Amino acid sequence: MTKLLEVVDLEKRFELHILNEKAIEALRQVSFNVEEGEIVGLTGKTGSGKSTLMKCIYRTYLASRGQIQYYEESGGILDLTSASEHEVLRIRKKEMTYCSQFLQVIPRVPAIDVVASALTARGRSVDEARRITSEILERLSLPKDLWDAYPATFSGGEQQRVNIARAMIARPRLLLVDEPTASLDMKTKDAVIDMLLDLKRNGTSIILITHDEHTLTRMADRSLHLENGRLKEVVYA
């Protein structure tokens, strides 16, 4: 397999200025690789560092030490811990997508256009993007009468389907996804898992945070278990 991501001795330290400069070591010397077409699960208790690790990879957080080497489709290698904002935005636009637990969208934009925007931003026509979006929303069992409605009015499970559809539709090389099947019924949960596995078969690498054993068992090639910011165990499927 071909290496896509290499995390080396990654550390993240938060300094709480309102608490007399108290420091929290969120990540400590975390190292691992991700191969092309591999699904890696992140497990651990709340506060173990899973979300912090994912946000360091996406560069929402800037790592305190270490390296995150991303192997670009063009053949170049970009260290996400020291890359410029312009370089990070370029990779996000073309190759890497982050799907959080919560849907954040512009108010009064219909659900179908929220999802389709991930394709139009990459140069697809509106008509083509809407057609592909319709196929995905139907597969995720989102009722058609909601497609032209505003996601802010949706239930948590409906919003989650819009969120995961928007993340998957552009088929990124690297997908970072936090709790993709929480709040979903079993039928929809399996539909999401099947779609993510389709991405894997087409070469997408996925880093997955989940507390759902069913999702982890069906998806992950291996799991990285974090405790107090340290990588404690690697479990293979």
N, C-alpha and C positions, 0 to 999 in steps of 0.2 A: 504493500500500500504506500501511497505518497503522503508525506507529511504536509499538513495544512497549517497547524498551529503548534508552537512550542513555548510553553510557559516555564521560565527558569528562575528559581529562587524569588518568587514574587512576594512582596510584602506591602501591606497597606496599613498606615498608621493615621488615626484621626486624633487631632488635638482639639479639645473642647475649651475654647477660650472663656466661655461663661462659667467654667468650673475650674478656674485657676490653672489653666493650661494642662488639665488632666489629659493623659494620652491613653488611647485604646488601640491595642494591636489587633486589628481585624483579620489580617492575613500574615502568616509567618512562614517564609521559605517554602512556598508551594511550587512544585515542579511537576509537569506532566506534558504529554504530547497529544494531539488530536490528528488522526489521519483522515484523508479524503473519504467520504462516504461512511464515516463512523459516527455512532451515537454514543455519547458519553453522559452518564447520569451524574448529577451532584446530589449527594445525600448528607444528612446531618440535622441536628436539632436547630430550632430557631436560634439565631445568633451565632451559628457556627462559622459563618463567613461565605455561604453559598452565593447569596445575592451580591455581596461585595466583590467576589471573584468574577462573577459574570459582568458586573458593571465596570470592572477594571479592563476586561477584555474588550468591551464595547467602547471604552474610554469615557463613560459617564463619570467615572472616578479616575483620577490620575494616580498610578501606583507610586508608592514611596521608594521602593527599591525593586531590583530585578528586571527581567525582560519578558516581553510577550511578542515573540517573533511570528508574524503572519506571512505565509508564503502566497504571494499574489498569483492570480491566473496568468499574468504576463511573465512570470518567472522571477520577479523581484521579491525581496524580503523586506518587510516593514516592521520595525519595532514600535508597537503600539504604545509603549511607555514613554517614548521620546518623540514620536511623530508629531508634525505640525497639525494644527486644527484643519487646515486645508487637506492634508493627506488623509486624516481620519474621515472627514466628510466624503472624500472620494471613494474610500473603501466601503463606507456605509451605503452610498448611493448605488454602487455597482456589485458588491460582493457579500456584504454582511448585514443581517437584520436582527434586531432585538425585539422580542415580544414579551412585554411585562405582564403581570397578572391583571392589570387594569387598563381599560380602554380610555385613551386620551385623544379626543378628536375636536375639530372645530365645530361649534354649535350650528345647528340647522343645516348640516350637510347630510343627505340621505345615505343610508347604510351602503347601498350599492356603489356610490361614488367614493365613500370612505375607503372601501376595499380596492376599487378600480384605480384610485390615485397612486397606488404602489406600482402600477404598470404604466400609467400615463407619465409618471415622473421619469420612467426609463425609455420614453419615446414611443410607446404604443398609442394608437389612436383611441379616442374615447369609446367608439363603437366596439372595437375589438376588446378593450379592457372591460367594458360592461358585459360583453358576451361571456368572457372567461370567468368574470366574477359571478355571473348568474349560475354557471355550472358548479362553482365551488359552494355557493350559498345553498343551492339545492342539495348538494351532497351532504352538507352539514345540517340539513333539515331546518333551516331558518325559514319560517313561513313567508310566502311570496308577498303577502300584504305588508310585510315589514321592510321589504327591500327599499322602498321609497320613503320610509319613515326615518325619523332621527334617532340614532342610537342612544341618545341621552334619555329617551323614554323607555328603553328596553329593560328587561330583567337582567340580573347578573349573568345568567347562563347565555342569554341572547347576545349580550355585549361581548361575552367571551368568544362566541362563535365568530362575530365580526372581527374581533381582534386577531384570532388565529388565522382567519382567512386572509386578512391583510398582510400578515407576516409571511404566509406560505406562497402567496400568488406569484411573486416574482422569482421564485425558485433560487434563493441566494446560495452561494457556495458555503457560507457558514450561517447557521440559524441558532440564535441564543434564545431559549424559550423557558419562561418561568411559570410553572404550574399550568400547563396547557389544558388539562382535563378537569381541573377543579370546578365544582358547581355544575357539572354536566351529567346527564343521565347516562346509563351504560351504553345505550345505542349510539348516542352522539359521541361519547368518549371513544368508542371503538372506531367511529368514522374519522375522528381527528387522528387517532393513532395510525390508522390505515393510510391517511393522507401524508402524514409525516414519514411513514415507512416508504411511501412512493417517492418522496423527495430523496431519501437515503439511497434508494435504488438508482436514482438518476445522478448521484454523486454529491448531494448536499451532506455536509457534516453538521451534526446537531449537538449542542450542549444543553442538557435538560435538567431543570430543577423540578423535582416532584416528590411529594410525600405519599403518592398513590402507588401501592405495590403492583397493582395490575398494569398500570402504565409503564412502570419501570421494568417489569418482567417482560412485557411484550416488546419494548423498544430498545433498551440499552444493551450495547455490546459489552460494556463494562461500566462500573460505578465507582466514583471517587467519594470516599466518606471523609467529611471534614469534622474536626472537633476543635473548638477554641481557636479557629483560624489556621489549623495545621492539617495537612493531608495525612490521615491516619491509616487508611486501608483502601486497597483497590480490589474490587470484586468483579470477576468476569462472569458473563452470562453462561 
